[in-house]
Amino acid sequence: MTKAYQPLSHAQMAARVAADIPDGACVNLGIGLPTKVADFIAPDREVMVHSENGVLGIGGTPAPGEEDGDLINAGKQPVTLREGGCFFHSADSFAMMRGGHIDIAVLGAFQVSLRGDLANWHLGDPGAIPAVGGAMDLAVGAKRTFVIMDLLTKSGASKLVERCSYPVTAVGCVSRVYTDVAVFDLTAHRVKVVETVKGVSLDTLRALTGVYIEPDPDSPALPWMFDRHLSD
């Protein structure tokens, strides 16, 4: 069955997140998909990208052949350093995270619940090695937590759920969710749709997720994501 809409690519999703990060913000980009956001923060913007392994001032992905094996993010991916960037001990990095000095944490997720609970470190499989890392510190320490994820799993199950069935990283921490189909705000056990891709209605979103989703009262027309967010 052909979809009536075209989901965003991961690059487009990252660009959409970058558009919401204000100048002057100190932002941590979690391992995986969130790291792509750095590629869409223009060099002339005053945004400080932090990595929990002790880097502040991360830039975009280096060009092929220009990677520096000593300059990596927390996911061990090669990165660049913006002018004024710096390095410091992991303990200082976690002090920034736990001390409330990170304005926005952008994290990936396996599930996000209606009340903003985050599950992003363990699928609950027997024998799996726990690896929560710094996710719990970021989720509760950052002033705001954004999630970027595909709306559905490969099997078609919604990752936006009534209640998390996977082990929870942090409770009630997520305020906004960016997906390949729509952007959602989470407030007081309610989900409001902020934007959708073209061709997606409120009823479509409710059918895909199985949860009740409210339209944003400030945007009753259910706006489509702007074209400026959709370029790879």
Secondary structure, DSSP 8 states (H G I E B T S, - for coil): ---SS----HHHHHHHHHHT--TT-EEEE-SSGGGGGGGGS-TTS--EEEETTTEEEE-S---TT---TT-B-TTS-B--EEEEEEE--HHHHHHHHHTT--SEEEE--SEEETT--EE-S----TT-----TTHHHHHHHSSEEEEE--SB-TTS-BSEESS--S--SBSS-EEEEE-SSEEEEEETTEEEEEEE-TT--HHHHHHHH-S--EE-TT-TT--B--GGGS--
